[in-house]
Amino acid sequence: MAPRILLVNPPIYDFTAYDFWLKPYGLLSIAGYMRGEADFKLFDYLDRLAPFVAKQNKLKSDQWGRGRFYCEQVPNPACLEAIPRYFRRFGLPRSMFKDFLTRERPFDFVLIQTTMTYWYKGIEEVIEDIRGLWPQTKIILGGNYVTLCSGHAEKLGADFLVRANNLEPLWQYLAAGADLMQPALWEAYEKLNVGVLKLSDGCPFDCTYCSVPKVYGKFETRPLERSLAELELLCQLGVENIAFYDDALLFEAEKVLIPFLNEVLKRNIKMNFHSPNALNARFITSRLAELMVRAGFKTFYLGFESASLQWQRRTGSKVLSDELAQAVEHLISAGAEPASITAYQILGHPHINVQELEASMRFVNSLGVRGMLADFSPIPGTPDGEYCRRWVDMDEPLMHNKTAFPIILLGFDEVNRLKDLRRELNHSLA
């Protein structure tokens, strides 16, 4: 008899959280590889199309499928009591999961996705509820938190941990086969309007603040046939918006993205594409920009952490100022609306001073596109994350929190001033 496996995307405990095309893609991909090998069911705490959330009038989606999560205020953890922000639990009420567990007969396995290291409180909650009602069920954790904080994750009481993207131990533990050409198990959702795709894994760069090399290893492309099959499945399920989760979507575009988009046009697939994981402006040519716009890209998020040449060289020289300016020119010439182009800058990085950050913000504004401050999260095992041990206890994942660290480094008032400046600059473009 096929094993029964429950997939759980846990709630988020944090100061802020927003549904920025957030889906448990790793979890769904694992289940997709095992399609036909097990009986799956999904409980996604962050599903904003769930009937309970749909009744909340203030949680409607915007035109691209993004929106706010249902949330409840909870006490700040002791180590974050000094942070003057409200701490919240984002996701479906805990009682709904307990009711679900009570109605269902015990599953053989529960697979729980982990993402941010400082979101582990939601995982603790899920494990506690499963152990309380299904003590014999085997609990499996995988994802970024498990990879980056293995020692800490081992203390949560799961039965098995999946580190990085090495899945062979998992198949052995489940005694199951896997077909890596199968698309993610998107049909596990009763209703779906947003999907996710990855055409590649890893990144060729080695930025000093980024965890991707440790989590995914070297850059590798995924089979085009699998990506197209997954796109077709999402189309069949009525999805209108797809976010690419690639960390280097434009790298070797002639081998990856360009063939994919040419097939989208050839098959006359109508889809809104988005790039929340920061496109590398260096690789945006006039030809590629034209193809992306024609194939359906609606939002363009560009990584531009700082205009400081010294900082760029120190952290990996990924994107230089003139490359950003050239990319913006190519996108606008190709027909992209300036309002659809956003450039990220890092707030609270220990090697970026306030003057450099302000200069970067004003440079982005001078290009006529929106800026967005990406709060810095110190990641254990990275050079920049380890440097932050002088300010925070890096062995406590809650201290990796992206809202907390900039406040600890710069102060509450200064963080607010910089965010106000960003709003003013964006407003000047309207």
C-alpha positions in Angstrom: 0.0 0.0 0.0 1.3 3.5 -0.9 2.3 5.6 2.1 0.2 8.5 3.2 2.2 11.7 3.4 1.1 15.1 4.7 2.8 18.2 3.3 2.8 21.2 5.7 3.8 24.8 4.9 4.0 26.2 8.5 2.9 29.5 9.9 5.3 32.4 10.1 6.3 34.1 13.4 7.8 37.5 12.5 7.4 41.3 12.7 6.4 41.4 9.0 5.3 39.0 6.3 3.7 39.6 2.9 2.6 37.2 0.2 5.1 38.1 -2.4 4.3 35.1 -4.6 5.2 32.9 -1.6 4.7 29.2 -2.2 6.3 26.1 -0.7 8.0 25.2 -3.9 10.6 22.8 -2.4 7.9 20.8 -0.6 5.7 20.6 -3.7 8.7 19.6 -5.9 9.6 16.7 -3.6 6.0 15.5 -3.7 5.9 15.9 -7.5 9.0 13.7 -7.9 7.0 11.1 -6.0 3.8 11.5 -7.9 2.0 8.1 -8.0 4.3 6.7 -5.3 2.3 8.1 -2.3 -1.1 9.4 -1.2 -0.5 13.2 -0.6 -2.4 15.9 1.2 -1.4 19.5 1.7 -2.0 21.8 4.6 -0.6 25.3 3.7 -1.0 27.7 6.6 -0.1 30.5 4.1 -2.8 29.7 1.5 -4.6 33.0 1.0 -7.2 31.3 -1.2 -8.4 29.0 1.7 -12.1 29.6 2.5 -11.2 31.1 5.9 -8.9 33.7 4.4 -11.2 34.4 1.5 -13.8 35.7 4.0 -11.4 38.4 5.3 -12.3 41.4 3.2 -9.0 43.2 3.9 -6.8 40.4 2.5 -7.7 40.6 -1.2 -5.0 40.0 -3.8 -3.7 42.8 -6.0 -3.6 42.5 -9.8 -0.6 40.2 -9.8 -1.8 37.8 -7.0 0.1 39.3 -4.1 -1.5 40.3 -0.8 -1.5 40.3 3.0 -1.6 37.2 5.2 -4.1 36.7 8.0 -2.3 37.4 11.2 -2.6 37.7 15.0 -0.3 39.7 17.3 1.7 37.6 19.7 4.3 38.5 22.4 7.8 39.3 21.2 10.3 36.5 21.9 12.5 37.3 24.9 15.6 38.0 22.8 13.6 40.4 20.6 11.8 42.3 23.4 13.9 45.4 22.8 12.8 45.7 19.2 9.9 48.3 19.1 7.8 46.5 16.6 4.7 44.3 17.0 5.5 40.5 16.6 2.8 38.5 14.8 1.9 35.0 13.8 1.0 34.9 10.1 -1.1 32.1 8.7 -4.3 30.1 9.3 -5.4 29.8 13.0 -3.7 27.0 14.9 -7.1 25.6 15.7 -7.8 24.8 12.1 -4.7 22.5 11.9 -5.7 20.8 15.1 -9.2 20.2 13.7 -7.7 18.9 10.5 -5.5 16.4 12.4 -8.5 15.3 14.5 -10.6 14.6 11.3 -7.8 12.7 9.5 -6.5 9.3 10.4 -2.7 9.5 11.1 -0.4 9.8 8.1 2.7 7.7 7.8 5.0 10.7 7.2 4.7 14.5 7.5 7.0 16.6 5.4 7.5 20.2 6.7 9.1 22.9 4.6 11.5 25.4 6.3 12.7 28.7 4.8 14.0 31.6 6.8 16.1 30.5 9.7 14.3 32.9 12.1 10.9 31.4 11.3 11.5 28.2 13.3 8.8 29.0 15.9 6.2 28.1 13.3 7.9 24.7 12.8 8.0 24.1 16.6 4.2 24.7 16.7 3.5 22.3 13.9 5.7 19.5 15.4 4.1 20.0 18.8 0.6 19.6 17.4 1.5 16.6 15.3 3.2 14.9 18.3 0.2 15.6 20.5 -2.3 13.8 18.2 -0.2 11.5 16.0 2.8 10.4 18.1 3.8 7.5 15.8 3.9 9.6 12.6 7.4 10.3 11.3 8.2 14.0 10.9 10.7 15.1 8.2 12.1 18.6 7.9 13.9 20.1 4.9 14.8 23.5 3.5 17.0 26.4 4.3 16.7 26.5 8.0 17.7 22.8 8.3 20.7 23.4 6.0 22.0 26.6 7.6 21.2 25.7 11.2 21.4 21.9 11.3 22.4 21.8 15.0 19.5 24.0 16.1 17.0 22.1 13.8 18.0 18.8 15.4 16.6 20.0 18.7 13.1 20.5 17.4 12.2 16.8 17.6 11.8 15.8 14.0 12.7 12.2 13.0 14.7 13.0 9.8 16.4 16.1 8.4 17.0 16.8 4.7 20.0 19.0 4.3 20.8 21.1 1.2 19.5 19.6 -2.0 20.8 16.0 -1.6 17.6 14.0 -1.8 19.0 10.5 -2.0 18.8 10.0 1.8 15.2 11.1 1.7 14.2 8.5 -1.0 15.9 5.8 1.1 14.2 6.9 4.3 10.8 6.9 2.6 11.6 3.7 0.7 10.1 5.4 -2.4 11.1 5.9 -6.0 11.5 9.3 -7.6 11.0 10.7 -11.1 12.9 13.9 -11.3 11.2 14.9 -14.6 7.9 15.2 -12.9 6.6 18.8 -12.2 5.8 20.0 -8.7 2.5 18.7 -7.1 0.5 21.9 -7.8 -2.8 19.9 -8.0 -2.5 19.5 -4.2 -4.2 22.9 -3.9 -8.0 23.1 -4.2 -7.7 26.5 -5.7 -4.7 28.2 -7.2 -4.0 31.6 -8.8 -0.2 31.9 -8.4 2.5 29.5 -9.2 6.3 29.3 -9.1 8.9 28.0 -11.5 12.7 27.4 -11.4 14.7 26.9 -14.6 17.9 26.4 -12.7 19.4 25.8 -9.3 22.3 27.6 -7.6 24.2 30.7 -8.6 27.6 31.2 -10.4 28.4 34.1 -8.0 29.7 33.8 -4.5 28.5 37.0 -2.8 29.6 37.3 0.8 26.1 37.9 2.2 24.3 35.1 0.4 23.4 31.6 1.4 22.7 30.2 -2.1 26.1 28.5 -2.6 25.8 26.7 0.7 22.2 25.6 0.1 22.2 24.8 -3.6 25.9 24.4 -4.6 27.1 25.2 -8.1 24.9 26.6 -10.8 23.0 23.9 -12.7 20.2 24.2 -15.3 17.0 22.2 -15.1 15.7 20.2 -18.1 13.7 22.5 -20.4 11.1 19.7 -21.0 10.3 19.5 -17.2 10.0 23.3 -16.9 7.6 23.4 -19.8 5.5 20.5 -18.5 5.2 22.4 -15.2 4.1 25.5 -17.0 1.5 23.6 -18.9 0.2 22.1 -15.6 -0.1 25.5 -14.0 -2.0 26.7 -17.0 -4.4 23.8 -16.8 -5.0 24.7 -13.1 -6.0 28.3 -14.0 -2.9 30.1 -12.8 -2.4 33.6 -14.2 0.8 34.7 -12.4 4.1 32.9 -12.2 7.1 34.0 -10.1 10.6 32.7 -11.0 12.4 31.5 -7.9 15.8 31.2 -9.8 18.7 32.8 -8.0 20.4 33.5 -11.4 17.6 33.5 -13.9 19.5 35.4 -16.6 22.8 33.5 -16.3 23.5 31.6 -19.6 20.2 32.9 -20.8 20.8 31.5 -24.3 20.8 28.0 -22.8 18.0 28.5 -20.2 15.6 31.5 -20.3 15.6 32.3 -24.0 14.6 28.7 -25.2 12.0 28.7 -22.5 10.4 32.0 -23.5 10.6 31.1 -27.2 8.5 28.1 -26.4 6.1 30.2 -24.4 5.6 32.4 -27.5 5.5 29.4 -29.9 2.7 27.7 -27.8 0.9 31.0 -27.4 0.8 30.7 -23.6 -0.6 33.8 -22.0 1.0 34.3 -18.5 2.1 37.1 -16.3 5.7 36.4 -15.2 7.5 38.0 -12.2 11.1 38.0 -10.9 11.1 38.6 -7.1 14.5 37.0 -6.6 16.4 39.8 -8.2 17.5 39.8 -11.8 21.2 40.4 -12.5 21.2 43.7 -14.4 24.5 42.8 -16.0 22.9 40.2 -18.3 19.9 42.3 -19.5 20.6 43.0 -23.2 18.2 44.9 -25.5 17.4 41.6 -27.2 16.7 39.7 -24.0 14.6 42.6 -22.6 12.5 42.6 -25.7 11.9 38.9 -25.5 11.0 39.0 -21.8 8.4 41.8 -22.3 6.9 40.1 -25.3 6.7 36.7 -23.5 4.7 38.2 -20.6 7.1 39.6 -17.9 5.1 42.2 -15.9 7.4 43.0 -13.0 11.2 43.3 -13.0 13.1 43.3 -9.7 16.8 44.1 -10.1 19.5 43.4 -7.6 21.5 46.5 -6.9 22.6 46.3 -3.3 24.8 49.5 -3.3 26.2 52.1 -5.6 29.5 52.0 -3.7 32.2 50.6 -6.0 34.3 49.7 -3.0 31.4 47.6 -1.5 30.6 46.0 -4.8 34.1 44.8 -5.2 34.3 43.6 -1.6 31.2 41.5 -1.8 31.5 39.9 -5.3 31.2 42.7 -7.9 27.8 41.3 -9.0 26.3 44.5 -10.4 27.9 47.9 -11.1 26.0 51.2 -11.3 26.5 51.6 -15.1 25.2 48.1 -15.6 22.0 48.9 -13.7 21.5 52.1 -15.8 22.0 50.2 -19.0 19.5 47.4 -17.9 16.8 50.0 -17.1 17.3 51.6 -20.5 17.0 48.3 -22.3 13.8 47.3 -20.4 12.1 50.7 -20.9 13.0 50.7 -24.6 11.5 47.2 -24.9 8.2 48.4 -23.5 8.4 47.8 -19.8 6.6 50.4 -17.7 9.1 52.3 -15.4 6.7 51.7 -12.5 7.1 47.9 -13.1 10.9 48.1 -12.5 12.2 48.0 -9.0 15.8 48.0 -7.8 16.7 46.5 -4.4 19.2 48.1 -2.0 20.3 46.5 1.2 19.4 48.2 4.5 21.5 47.4 7.6 24.4 45.7 6.0 27.4 46.2 8.3 29.7 47.3 5.5 27.4 49.9 4.0 27.3 53.2 5.8 24.2 55.4 5.7 25.7 57.9 3.3 26.4 55.2 0.8 22.9 53.8 1.2 21.4 57.3 0.6 23.5 57.8 -2.5 22.4 54.4 -3.8 18.7 55.3 -3.2 19.1 58.6 -5.0 20.9 56.9 -7.9 18.1 54.5 -8.4 15.6 57.3 -8.3 17.6 59.2 -10.9 16.9 56.3 -13.3 13.2 56.9 -13.0 12.4 53.5 -11.4 11.2 52.4 -8.0 13.6 51.5 -5.2 13.0 48.9 -2.5 14.9 48.5 0.7 15.8 44.9 1.4 16.4 44.5 5.1 19.7 42.7 5.8 19.5 39.3 7.5 22.8 38.0 8.8 23.1 34.4 7.5 25.3 31.9 9.5 28.1 30.5 7.5 28.5 33.4 5.2 31.4 35.9 5.7 29.1 38.8 6.3 26.8 36.8 8.6 29.7 35.6 10.7 31.0 39.2 10.9 27.7 40.1 12.6 28.5 38.0 15.7 29.9 41.2 17.2 26.4 42.5 17.4 24.1 39.5 17.8 24.1 35.9 18.9 24.3 34.1 15.6 23.6 30.7 17.3 20.1 31.9 18.0 18.2 32.0 14.7 15.7 34.5 15.9 18.6 37.0 15.8 18.9 36.6 12.1 15.6 38.5 11.8 15.7 41.0 8.9 13.5 43.5 10.8 15.5 43.3 14.0 19.1 43.4 12.7 19.0 46.8 10.9 17.4 48.3 14.1 20.1 46.8 16.3 22.8 48.1 14.0 21.5 51.5 13.0 18.8 52.3 15.6 15.1 52.5 15.4 14.9 56.2 14.4 17.5 55.9 11.7 15.8 52.9 10.1 12.5 54.8 10.0 14.2 57.8 8.5 15.7 55.8 5.7 12.4 54.0 5.0 10.6 57.4 4.9 13.2 58.7 2.4 12.6 55.7 0.2 8.9 56.4 0.2 9.5 60.0 -0.6 11.7 59.1 -3.5 9.3 56.6 -4.9 6.4 59.1 -4.5 8.4 61.7 -6.5 8.1 59.4 -9.5 4.4 59.2 -9.5 
